[in-house]
Amino acid sequence: MATPLAAPLFSPLALSSARNRRSYPKIRFQSNNGSPLESNGHQKLNLSKCSKLNGQRSKFLQMGSREMTFGRKLSVQAADGAGTGNTSTITSNVLAAAHLLVSLGIILAADQFLKQAFVAASIKFPSALFGMFCIFSVLMILDSVVPAAANGMMSFFEPAFLFIQRWLPLFYVPSLVVLPLSVRDIPAASGLKICYIVAGGWLASLCVAGFTAIAVRKMVNTEMTEAEPMAKPSPFSALELWSWSGIFVASFVGALFYPNSLGTSARTCLPFLLSSTVLGYIVGTGLPSAIKKVFHPIICCALSALLAALAFGYASGSGLDPVLGNYLTKVASDPGAGDILMGFLGSVILSFAFSMFKQRKLVKRHAAEIFTSVIVSTLFSLYSTALVGRLVGLEPSLTVSILPRCITVALALSIVSLFEGTNSSLTAAVVVVTGLIGANFVQVVLDKLRLNDPIARGIATASSAHGLGTAALSAKEPEALPFCAIAYALTGIFGSLLSSFSSNSYPSNQSLFLSKSAYPIRHGSRKLKTLRLRANFWESIRSGFVKNNNNTTQLVEPPSTTEEEDEDTEPLLPVEFTLVERTLQDGFIEEIIFSSGGEIDVYDLQTLCDKVGWPRRPLTKLAAALKNSYMVATLHSVLKPSSSSSEGDNEQQQQQQNKKLIGMARATSDHAFNATIWDVLVDPEYQGQGLGKALVEKLVRALLQRDIGNISLFADSQVVDFYQNLGFEADPEGIKGMFWYPK
């Protein structure tokens, strides 16, 4: 009889988990003639009794029924069927890859759909969190009605869930890579205060969660039972390391010699920046445990990307800042490597539904300890951060930015988006640093505090240091992993729910978004010296537009609305005129039209705000801002054919369909002496062309034409230089801008 060979018929990723029911792996053995040889479903496979071929003993992978996470079938074929076995293995790998792509694609598509739906409905609540609740509810309903359907759904999304778990730390890295840009304008004193709050807050949150869990456990006295086993992602292979290394070298050299080969610099830099980030993570995870204690894989990952950006900036002569700007553009139409990685954060939240469903029995049994500890810890974390920030005199915008320090990045960014004036990059960086502190010191601190109960250790770790602390603790204490996983998810959920209610009462230091204006420019005259804010004011507009290699750009002078003007007056600014006209490669003509009296569609306005990453506002408030603004200036892009074949109504209708809002700014005023400019924004696709500069200058000119000479604005620290170049001064004659906050 020929020696039998064991070959898996299906990939383990493609099979359903059988943990929720008492079943054992089915093993089928067959010889050349198809007759059964041996079957054992309750003990480990024992293949030592199999016969030999030419004196050689066959070797098999030893597995027990307890070790097998998935139910699977093994076929035993004769040695002369080895070729068929290889073909079957290749087929199973292809099917497993397709299974992963489909399941992961569905999760990513669902995340994007929910984001767009919530934006359209002006809902101020994390869309992915709502999706997580929906998935969990569906699983619970199916489990109570048709358990097989729930198991099948878990089996289908298992590859996507494992993929997310395997690469999860990588999704946190972009905030650390661009940290030099996000903290540049933060004063040193404020930075020290933030470090103090982060370090002290982590220790305090750890103590609150741990001792709360111990106190509740003593009250309920629930006996701890064995939890459902958690699947661990597979380690990285040498093939993955060398593949990403090849991508990095090829893309780095290509970007260096052909900087715009993929259309934009961000797209061109994306491959080598992404591969350098992945390489850093793969290398970091392979370091010895002793080195990981002081050199976490995330730090290795961030340093790898920073070194790649620094090397490219030096070799290309552009410097580090532009390369980091290409790493995280926050523009959907022109993403960088960081945008690709952070695009998975929504799917991380959705995956919480699967981990919670797996541990539903654990949650039910230890509900008192888990929910009480998580709720108390979350409340303490959020409110203590706000209180300490106020006591130490930290700026309110920075205090709000670090509020969700103990919540995973995926939900922390959603939380701070509910508030105004926050620094999302700082938020992500603070969350990651908190996790790194927990990953390095959590076990030592727990031992010093004598928190020896696995439930208390798991809840305290996840509630204070989220995913990074969870990974560090579970590596040495696997019995705490299930409690870490559930507390990790619930902390983010309760934090998001609490912040959603609290954000409505938090005072804002930013204005509302603009909307349409009902005030057209009034015709009149004005003295020249009142108009002139600085020398060569209007000449600067022309310098903002440069000819592009791909497009032919022409600056169109605004027509005069009066036939004759006095020598000491200047022509009035028309309500609408063409600011720029250029011919595109496809033959179309694009006109950039400036308007100071037209209507604005609030849906178009909200879409533009989303593109630049501004917080969402209810459409009713946008309409209110529209109605009460003194003046609104807009920029629209209009595409029209170069030929004059279409005429009349058809041409106007076609131009209206090709009209897109690309820029806007608004002003409030007392209609006599003072005006304040708010909410200046330009579509990221059109930035860098001088349009923002022209928009502000035209708006200033329109205000001056109404004899309003005292014009002010509020600007973020990173754009102060931009406005100073337009003639604005910061704190002239010691005048300070102040905001009111309740005591």
VOGU-3710 file (C-alpha; in Angstrom, 3 decimals, decimal comma):
1> matplaaplf> 0,000/0,000/0,000  1,352/3,386/-0,898  2,240/5,876/1,812  -0,675/8,243/2,419  -0,158/12,002/2,219  -2,306/14,493/4,141  -3,409/17,535/2,100  -5,890/20,200/3,295  -8,824/20,567/0,950  -9,562/24,103/2,087
11> splalssarn> -7,606/26,990/3,559  -8,207/27,414/7,299  -9,183/31,038/6,642  -12,032/29,926/4,428  -13,710/27,667/6,983  -16,125/28,532/9,734  -15,249/28,475/13,392  -16,853/25,693/15,377  -16,230/27,170/18,782  -19,880/27,835/19,643
21> rrsypkirfq> -20,938/24,195/19,281  -19,577/20,862/20,482  -18,148/19,413/17,297  -14,821/17,948/16,370  -12,761/18,082/13,203  -13,699/15,501/10,663  -10,757/13,514/9,266  -11,169/11,321/6,231  -8,424/8,962/5,045  -8,473/7,132/1,766
31> snngsplesn> -6,066/4,961/-0,174  -5,549/4,597/-3,902  -8,718/2,594/-4,302  -10,741/5,033/-2,200  -11,317/2,684/0,769  -11,306/4,342/4,215  -8,205/3,797/6,321  -8,654/5,338/9,760  -10,738/8,034/11,482  -10,392/9,710/14,867
41> ghqklnlskc> -12,381/12,801/15,805  -11,653/13,055/19,526  -7,925/12,640/19,936  -4,821/13,919/18,220  -4,013/12,445/14,888  -1,726/9,473/15,286  -0,152/8,607/11,986  2,736/6,508/13,255  0,898/3,333/12,283  0,915/4,195/8,601
51> sklngqrskf> 3,041/1,941/6,406  6,323/2,976/4,877  7,392/3,350/1,285  11,020/2,428/0,525  11,875/2,641/4,184  10,943/6,342/4,462  8,565/7,412/7,279  5,890/9,918/6,329  5,718/13,062/8,477  2,467/14,735/9,388
61> lqmgsremtf> 1,432/17,907/11,130  0,313/16,886/14,609  -2,990/18,516/15,601  -5,486/17,848/18,344  -9,156/18,569/18,379  -8,591/21,323/20,926  -5,872/22,956/18,870  -7,934/23,196/15,715  -9,649/26,558/15,517  -11,616/25,699/12,398
71> grklsvqaad> -13,392/22,501/11,424  -11,542/21,156/8,410  -11,298/18,058/6,244  -8,092/16,281/5,322  -7,832/13,862/2,453  -5,163/11,206/2,414  -3,975/10,441/-1,065  -1,469/8,047/-2,449  2,059/9,227/-3,126  1,480/9,143/-6,835
81> gagtgntsti> -1,128/11,892/-6,367  1,377/14,481/-5,134  0,969/16,592/-8,263  -2,749/16,773/-7,696  -2,096/17,802/-4,090  0,113/20,694/-5,203  -2,555/21,881/-7,614  -5,136/21,661/-4,848  -2,906/23,734/-2,564  -2,501/26,458/-5,190
91> tsnvlaaahl> -6,231/26,491/-5,802  -6,969/26,748/-2,098  -4,532/29,652/-1,746  -6,181/31,491/-4,630  -9,608/30,895/-3,119  -8,387/32,089/0,270  -6,991/35,286/-1,280  -10,248/35,898/-3,136  -12,181/35,252/0,064  -10,059/37,836/1,883
101> lvslgiilaa> -10,494/40,455/-0,843  -14,259/40,027/-0,987  -14,843/40,059/2,774  -12,484/42,974/3,392  -13,894/44,862/0,416  -17,419/44,569/1,792  -16,337/45,999/5,151  -14,472/48,907/3,534  -17,382/49,645/1,187  -19,836/49,600/4,093
111> dqflkqafva> -17,631/52,035/6,006  -17,487/54,475/3,074  -21,225/54,219/2,458  -22,015/55,018/6,088  -19,632/57,989/6,072  -21,292/59,515/3,022  -24,782/58,825/4,354  -24,038/60,481/7,696  -22,521/63,504/5,964  -25,566/63,893/3,732
121> asikfpsalf> -27,884/63,614/6,745  -25,738/65,980/8,880  -25,578/63,392/11,675  -22,960/64,213/14,319  -22,195/60,658/15,386  -19,404/58,266/14,344  -20,797/56,448/11,331  -18,590/53,380/11,814  -19,830/53,014/15,381  -23,403/52,913/14,106
131> gmfcifsvlm> -22,331/50,270/11,596  -20,732/48,233/14,360  -23,995/48,260/16,332  -25,873/47,135/13,218  -23,514/44,218/12,530  -23,585/43,100/16,157  -27,387/43,289/16,238  -27,665/41,216/13,058  -25,326/38,570/14,488  -27,267/38,375/17,745
141> ildsvvpaaa> -30,608/38,070/15,939  -29,278/35,377/13,623  -27,743/33,513/16,553  -31,093/33,396/18,334  -33,107/32,458/15,231  -30,740/30,582/12,902  -27,421/29,870/14,686  -25,932/28,315/11,560  -26,438/31,597/9,693  -24,601/33,531/12,412
151> ngmmsffepa> -21,737/31,034/12,303  -21,651/31,280/8,525  -21,487/35,073/8,686  -18,640/34,894/11,205  -16,857/32,388/8,974  -17,247/34,582/5,911  -15,746/37,679/7,568  -13,060/35,772/9,495  -10,286/36,490/6,917  -11,051/40,225/6,965
161> flfiqrwlpl> -11,104/40,238/10,765  -7,728/38,482/10,961  -6,274/40,841/8,340  -7,346/43,871/10,382  -5,936/42,361/13,571  -2,651/41,530/11,865  -2,042/45,032/10,528  -3,868/47,015/13,234  -0,831/48,833/14,719  0,144/49,982/11,234
171> fyvpslvvlp> -3,037/52,062/10,958  -1,936/54,161/13,952  1,445/55,126/12,522  0,632/58,076/10,172  -0,032/60,400/13,110  3,459/59,718/14,468  5,103/60,158/11,080  3,657/63,658/10,589  4,118/64,585/14,257  6,888/67,115/13,416
181> lsvrdipaas> 4,323/69,087/11,411  1,405/68,829/13,835  3,285/69,976/16,968  5,400/72,665/15,347  3,097/75,499/16,390  2,423/74,200/19,902  4,360/76,213/22,518  6,953/74,325/24,535  5,121/75,014/27,788  1,906/73,564/26,370
191> glkicyivag> 3,822/70,542/25,117  5,169/69,836/28,610  1,665/70,129/30,056  0,374/67,641/27,500  3,151/65,172/28,371  2,305/65,495/32,053  -1,404/64,884/31,414  -0,726/61,896/29,158  1,705/60,123/31,510  -0,146/60,882/34,729
201> gwlaslcvag> -3,516/60,274/33,130  -2,503/56,813/31,940  -1,455/55,764/35,441  -4,604/57,212/37,005  -6,905/55,544/34,458  -5,134/52,220/34,987  -5,682/52,412/38,748  -9,328/53,464/38,467  -10,227/50,670/36,038  -8,258/47,981/37,876
211> ftaiavrkmv> -9,469/48,704/41,389  -13,039/49,209/40,199  -12,968/45,749/38,621  -11,573/44,242/41,846  -14,238/45,944/43,965  -17,085/44,760/41,747  -15,709/41,211/41,585  -15,697/41,032/45,363  -19,324/42,141/45,377  -20,690/39,771/42,716
221> ntemteaepm> -18,233/36,925/43,430  -18,602/35,470/39,927  -16,405/32,477/39,255  -14,080/32,932/36,296  -14,554/30,430/33,482  -12,541/29,699/30,369  -13,211/32,206/27,603  -13,497/31,561/23,899  -10,007/31,242/22,357  -8,866/34,230/20,328
231> akpspfsale> -7,288/33,562/16,945  -3,845/35,075/16,536  -2,626/36,516/13,223  0,135/34,669/11,425  3,722/35,988/11,638  5,376/37,741/8,730  7,356/35,684/6,252  10,668/36,341/4,545  8,830/36,563/1,227  6,794/39,502/2,512
241> lwswsgifva> 9,922/41,239/3,751  11,770/40,921/0,451  8,701/41,791/-1,620  8,145/45,075/0,221  11,881/45,796/0,061  11,811/45,458/-3,718  8,781/47,742/-3,970  10,520/50,340/-1,817  13,739/50,417/-3,830  12,006/50,532/-7,215
251> sfvgalfypn> 9,455/53,179/-6,229  12,020/55,338/-4,405  14,299/55,475/-7,438  11,352/56,047/-9,764  10,006/58,934/-7,674  13,460/60,475/-7,488  13,992/60,575/-11,254  10,339/60,972/-12,316  8,730/63,095/-9,568  5,358/63,424/-11,324
261> slgtsartcl> 5,179/60,061/-13,046  1,852/59,198/-11,364  0,262/62,590/-11,905  0,926/64,298/-8,571  3,791/64,268/-6,125  1,620/62,625/-3,454  0,706/59,714/-5,724  4,302/59,357/-6,877  5,621/59,260/-3,306  2,862/56,926/-2,109
271> pfllsstvlg> 4,498/53,572/-3,061  7,871/54,118/-1,400  6,400/55,858/1,664  3,859/53,065/2,129  6,432/50,313/1,631  8,881/51,974/4,037  6,136/52,094/6,668  5,258/48,432/6,162  8,925/47,405/6,203  9,455/49,191/9,500
281> yivgtglpsa> 6,534/47,320/11,011  7,683/43,927/9,719  11,221/44,488/11,009  9,940/45,840/14,320  7,745/42,822/14,997  10,718/40,523/14,376  12,963/42,159/16,972  13,821/40,292/20,195  11,462/40,837/23,113  14,125/42,634/25,142
291> ikkvfhpiic> 14,557/45,230/22,398  10,799/45,623/21,900  10,465/46,837/25,480  12,354/50,019/24,635  11,908/50,038/20,863  8,283/49,215/20,103  7,430/48,053/16,551  5,318/51,185/16,050  8,313/53,382/16,869  10,409/51,357/14,432
301> calsallaal> 7,665/51,753/11,857  7,410/55,539/12,278  11,187/55,980/12,195  11,403/53,907/9,023  8,897/56,152/7,254  10,568/59,308/8,586  13,997/58,155/7,423  12,608/57,374/3,971  10,981/60,817/3,797  14,169/62,484/5,014
311> afgyasgsgl> 16,286/60,607/2,471  13,957/61,519/-0,374  13,770/65,142/0,733  17,553/65,352/0,854  18,102/63,573/-2,464  15,449/65,575/-4,300  16,323/68,872/-2,638  12,730/69,479/-1,524  13,331/69,026/2,192  11,418/66,995/4,755
321> dpvlgnyltk> 8,233/69,058/5,136  6,884/68,661/1,572  7,452/64,905/1,705  5,597/64,634/5,013  2,838/66,717/3,469  2,605/64,130/0,700  2,528/61,344/3,293  -0,756/62,549/4,814  -2,625/64,867/2,446  -6,162/64,395/3,884
331> vasdpgagdi> -7,458/64,787/0,330  -9,557/61,931/-1,009  -8,729/62,681/-4,643  -4,972/62,809/-4,018  -4,194/60,473/-1,108  -0,820/59,739/0,396  0,485/56,645/2,141  -0,863/57,823/5,489  -4,312/58,405/4,015  -4,382/54,827/2,717
341> lmgflgsvil> -3,470/53,418/6,128  -5,865/55,618/8,086  -8,604/54,689/5,642  -8,780/51,339/7,466  -9,658/52,929/10,818  -13,376/52,750/10,102  -13,097/49,042/9,362  -11,357/48,593/12,723  -14,465/49,901/14,466  -16,718/47,658/12,392
351> sfafsmfkqr> -14,581/44,660/13,353  -15,437/45,285/17,010  -18,811/43,683/16,278  -17,173/40,332/15,500  -14,915/40,334/18,573  -17,853/41,276/20,822  -19,992/38,526/19,309  -17,259/35,955/19,896  -17,067/36,939/23,549  -20,816/37,390/24,115
361> klvkrhaaei> -20,914/34,585/26,691  -18,002/36,141/28,544  -19,679/39,555/28,518  -22,918/38,084/29,827  -21,229/36,201/32,655  -18,974/39,066/33,776  -21,221/41,963/32,739  -21,095/43,618/36,163  -17,291/43,779/36,301  -16,784/44,702/32,655
371> ftsvivstlf> -19,453/47,367/32,195  -18,954/49,025/35,574  -15,181/49,223/35,186  -15,314/50,449/31,597  -17,953/53,114/32,256  -16,236/54,432/35,392  -12,824/54,433/33,705  -14,126/56,183/30,583  -15,890/58,885/32,594  -12,789/59,409/34,697
381> slystalvgr> -10,486/59,559/31,678  -12,510/62,157/29,775  -13,461/64,433/32,655  -10,149/64,251/34,499  -8,324/65,241/31,315  -10,597/68,255/30,865  -10,260/69,243/34,529  -6,480/68,896/34,712  -6,092/70,741/31,414  -8,035/73,647/32,850
391> lvglepsltv> -6,132/73,596/36,151  -2,708/73,718/34,474  -3,821/76,432/32,042  -3,660/74,406/28,838  -5,312/76,033/25,833  -8,934/74,842/25,451  -8,402/73,667/21,872  -5,430/71,544/22,954  -7,331/70,203/25,951  -10,173/69,023/23,740
401> silprcitva> -7,673/67,520/21,299  -6,239/65,209/23,980  -9,546/64,287/25,668  -9,814/60,798/24,076  -6,253/59,820/25,078  -7,319/56,352/26,305  -9,555/55,540/23,322  -8,360/53,813/20,174  -7,332/56,106/17,311  -10,193/54,963/15,106
411> lalsivslfe> -12,785/56,373/17,521  -10,649/59,141/19,034  -10,549/60,970/15,698  -14,317/60,651/15,393  -14,720/62,061/18,895  -12,601/65,180/18,362  -14,358/65,846/15,051  -17,483/66,516/17,118  -15,769/69,553/18,636  -14,400/72,654/16,959
421> gtnssltaav> -10,886/74,024/16,864  -9,205/70,686/17,545  -5,932/69,309/16,204  -6,684/65,815/14,904  -3,007/65,045/14,254  -2,206/65,864/17,876  -5,109/63,669/18,982  -3,822/60,665/17,075  -0,264/61,211/18,295  -1,351/61,480/21,945
431> vvvtgligan> -3,419/58,293/21,669  -0,496/56,369/20,183  1,946/57,684/22,801  -0,489/56,646/25,547  -0,584/53,161/24,063  3,205/52,999/23,900  3,491/53,977/27,568  1,046/51,248/28,482  2,767/48,675/26,292  6,114/49,276/27,999
441> fvqvvldklr> 5,068/49,631/31,646  1,643/48,038/32,127  2,821/44,677/33,491  5,294/46,206/35,921  2,732/48,685/37,249  0,025/46,034/37,585  2,406/43,874/39,607  3,353/46,810/41,842  -0,338/47,549/42,444  -0,919/43,843/43,220
451> lndpiargia> -3,659/43,569/40,642  -3,295/39,843/40,050  -6,804/38,990/38,879  -6,788/38,323/35,087  -10,111/40,123/34,621  -8,886/43,227/36,447  -5,555/43,174/34,614  -7,209/42,875/31,213  -9,817/45,577/31,808  -7,312/47,984/33,378
461> tassahglgt> -4,874/47,567/30,493  -7,393/48,016/27,680  -9,197/50,913/29,402  -5,975/52,870/29,860  -3,808/51,903/26,872  -6,283/50,512/24,285  -4,911/48,206/21,563  -1,168/48,659/22,069  -1,366/47,868/25,763  -3,634/44,924/24,989
471> aalsakepea> -1,111/43,440/22,568  1,740/43,796/25,058  -0,150/42,202/27,967  -1,741/39,358/26,011  1,639/38,315/24,589  2,671/37,098/28,064  -0,738/36,655/29,690  -3,040/35,085/27,085  -5,725/34,411/29,706  -6,308/38,186/29,930
481> lpfcaiayal> -6,721/38,663/26,166  -10,517/38,130/25,981  -11,121/40,703/28,719  -8,712/43,106/27,028  -10,506/42,715/23,715  -13,967/43,410/25,075  -12,845/46,324/27,294  -10,863/47,757/24,378  -14,002/47,906/22,242  -16,404/49,036/24,962
491> tgifgsllss> -14,141/51,886/26,113  -14,228/53,404/22,648  -17,971/52,859/22,348  -18,866/54,509/25,664  -16,401/57,333/25,057  -17,984/58,079/21,686  -21,510/57,998/23,090  -20,603/60,301/25,963  -18,753/62,751/23,713  -21,629/62,849/21,226
501> fssnsypsnq> -23,907/64,215/23,937  -21,293/66,505/25,477  -20,208/68,143/22,211  -23,489/70,022/21,823  -22,859/72,091/24,969  -19,158/72,767/24,453  -18,372/76,415/23,568  -16,720/77,052/20,227  -13,952/79,429/19,318  -14,622/79,139/15,579
511> slflsksayp> -17,383/80,605/13,472  -20,142/78,845/11,642  -19,621/77,762/8,066  -20,722/80,102/5,387  -23,820/79,936/3,321  -25,482/82,105/0,706  -25,738/85,863/0,931  -28,610/88,122/-0,013  -26,491/91,261/-0,219  -25,188/92,178/-3,677
521> irhgsrklkt> -22,443/94,773/-4,022  -23,801/98,285/-4,014  -22,444/100,709/-6,536  -20,679/103,768/-5,187  -17,281/105,385/-5,080  -14,435/105,253/-2,621  -11,163/107,095/-2,121  -8,049/105,317/-3,335  -6,085/105,628/-0,106  -8,866/103,847/1,783
531> lrlranfwes> -8,704/100,918/-0,630  -4,978/100,496/-0,587  -3,965/98,223/2,268  -0,406/97,995/1,033  1,654/98,822/-2,023  0,990/96,893/-5,254  -2,052/95,265/-3,690  -3,774/94,199/-6,889  -0,565/93,406/-8,706  -0,084/90,555/-6,258
541> irsgfvknnn> -3,129/88,781/-7,647  -1,470/88,392/-11,018  1,651/86,914/-9,420  -0,447/84,194/-7,810  -1,075/82,479/-11,156  1,766/80,750/-12,944  1,700/78,945/-16,224  1,500/75,187/-15,996  3,183/72,776/-18,360  -0,118/70,993/-18,957
551> nttqlvepps> -2,551/73,906/-19,077  -2,595/77,301/-20,727  -3,573/79,853/-18,075  -4,866/83,330/-18,812  -5,710/85,945/-16,207  -8,852/87,814/-17,211  -9,202/91,375/-15,989  -12,573/92,170/-14,389  -14,657/94,500/-16,541  -15,400/97,978/-15,297
561> tteeededte> -18,987/98,660/-14,265  -18,765/102,416/-14,785  -17,862/104,226/-17,934  -16,033/107,084/-16,252  -14,246/107,296/-12,898  -12,647/110,132/-11,046  -8,879/110,196/-10,853  -8,865/109,432/-7,131  -11,328/106,528/-7,287  -11,054/102,978/-8,570
571> pllpveftlv> -13,522/100,974/-10,691  -16,083/99,105/-8,616  -15,862/95,354/-8,262  -18,620/93,617/-10,236  -20,892/91,047/-8,605  -19,517/88,234/-10,784  -16,642/87,977/-13,235  -14,196/85,466/-14,658  -11,004/85,431/-12,642  -9,077/82,744/-14,545
581> ertlqdgfie> -9,545/81,098/-17,904  -7,449/78,192/-19,135  -7,519/75,487/-21,774  -7,267/71,911/-20,540  -5,637/68,983/-22,300  -8,976/67,420/-23,253  -9,955/70,549/-25,176  -12,335/71,934/-22,590  -12,046/75,477/-21,314  -12,138/75,953/-17,554
591> eiifssggei> -13,213/79,268/-16,096  -12,707/80,176/-12,444  -15,528/82,580/-11,632  -15,477/84,915/-8,649  -18,848/85,931/-7,214  -19,825/88,107/-4,279  -23,585/87,993/-4,581  -24,672/84,627/-5,941  -26,420/81,758/-4,231  -24,641/78,772/-2,699
601> dvydlqtlcd> -26,060/75,297/-2,472  -25,601/74,205/1,145  -25,007/70,618/0,016  -22,162/71,769/-2,242  -20,845/73,809/0,658  -20,872/70,845/3,002  -19,105/68,709/0,396  -16,370/71,329/0,091  -16,001/71,500/3,873  -15,626/67,723/3,986
611> kvgwprrplt> -12,861/67,870/1,378  -10,751/70,194/3,514  -11,475/68,209/6,670  -13,629/70,736/8,512  -16,138/69,507/11,126  -19,635/68,849/9,850  -22,461/71,253/10,668  -26,222/70,736/10,432  -27,659/72,089/7,206  -30,044/74,288/9,171
621> klaaalknsy> -27,102/76,075/10,766  -25,401/76,435/7,430  -28,548/78,076/6,102  -28,673/80,383/9,136  -25,058/81,423/8,609  -25,904/82,002/4,962  -28,800/84,267/5,767  -27,023/86,338/8,417  -23,662/86,872/6,683  -23,010/90,378/5,408
631> mvatlhsvlk> -21,137/89,171/2,343  -20,117/85,842/0,851  -17,477/85,457/-1,848  -17,237/82,256/-3,850  -15,100/80,629/-6,512  -16,712/78,273/-9,015  -15,077/76,146/-11,686  -17,052/76,011/-14,928  -16,128/73,646/-17,774  -17,301/74,325/-21,296
641> psssssegdn> -16,344/72,988/-24,738  -13,819/74,952/-26,717  -16,030/74,827/-29,832  -19,079/77,042/-30,207  -21,294/74,242/-31,470  -23,736/74,449/-28,580  -25,639/77,678/-28,237  -28,450/79,203/-26,258  -30,199/77,328/-23,497  -28,329/74,079/-24,155
651> eqqqqqqnkk> -24,978/75,764/-23,610  -26,131/77,459/-20,421  -27,600/74,213/-19,133  -24,376/72,339/-19,871  -22,280/74,971/-18,115  -24,573/74,827/-15,103  -24,103/71,067/-14,880  -20,305/71,470/-15,068  -20,248/74,191/-12,395  -18,471/73,213/-9,175
661> ligmaratsd> -17,905/75,152/-5,962  -14,148/75,244/-5,285  -13,683/78,132/-2,847  -15,469/80,486/-0,516  -15,091/83,047/2,254  -17,647/85,065/4,177  -17,749/88,264/6,203  -19,900/89,569/9,023  -20,259/93,299/9,639  -22,059/96,069/11,506
671> hafnatiwdv> -22,788/97,557/8,043  -20,903/100,742/8,907  -17,405/100,525/10,357  -16,245/96,962/11,013  -16,169/93,634/9,210  -14,685/90,252/10,094  -13,700/87,605/7,553  -14,450/83,984/8,380  -14,125/80,510/6,907  -11,703/80,943/4,016
681> lvdpeyqgqg> -11,286/77,629/2,206  -10,252/76,356/-1,208  -10,755/72,899/-2,693  -7,505/70,935/-2,129  -7,409/70,095/-5,848  -7,062/73,830/-6,595  -4,720/74,830/-3,799  -1,292/76,175/-4,617  -2,571/78,225/-7,589  -3,086/81,543/-5,805
691> lgkalveklv> -6,859/81,194/-5,667  -7,062/81,569/-1,894  -5,012/84,713/-2,126  -7,231/86,141/-4,844  -10,384/85,175/-2,947  -9,354/87,090/0,183  -8,145/90,121/-1,727  -11,320/90,349/-3,800  -13,447/90,028/-0,674  -11,456/92,789/1,027
701> rallqrdign> -11,903/94,997/-2,004  -15,653/94,397/-2,041  -15,854/95,366/1,643  -13,834/98,510/1,059  -16,179/99,494/-1,750  -18,911/99,646/0,883  -16,794/102,081/2,917  -15,943/99,501/5,575  -12,290/100,092/6,360  -11,737/98,218/9,642
711> islfadsqvv> -11,370/94,588/8,507  -10,212/91,753/10,766  -10,093/87,972/10,757  -9,208/85,012/12,961  -6,590/82,590/11,673  -4,965/79,374/12,791  -1,322/79,686/13,729  -0,120/77,782/10,672  -1,662/80,297/8,221  -0,771/83,570/9,967
721> dfyqnlgfea> 2,086/84,214/7,533  -0,290/83,779/4,594  -2,557/86,572/5,824  0,315/88,814/6,869  1,538/88,724/3,278  -1,878/90,052/2,257  -1,570/93,104/4,508  -3,068/91,884/7,771  -1,257/92,483/11,048  -1,293/90,347/14,174
731> dpegikgmfw> -2,282/92,266/17,325  -1,793/95,809/15,935  -0,962/98,341/18,651  -1,331/95,675/21,320  -4,949/94,812/20,510  -5,721/91,221/21,495  -8,469/88,958/20,250  -10,265/87,191/23,085  -12,792/84,346/23,325  -15,284/83,772/26,105
741> ypk> -15,331/80,490/27,997  -17,600/79,657/30,951  -15,918/79,433/34,341
//
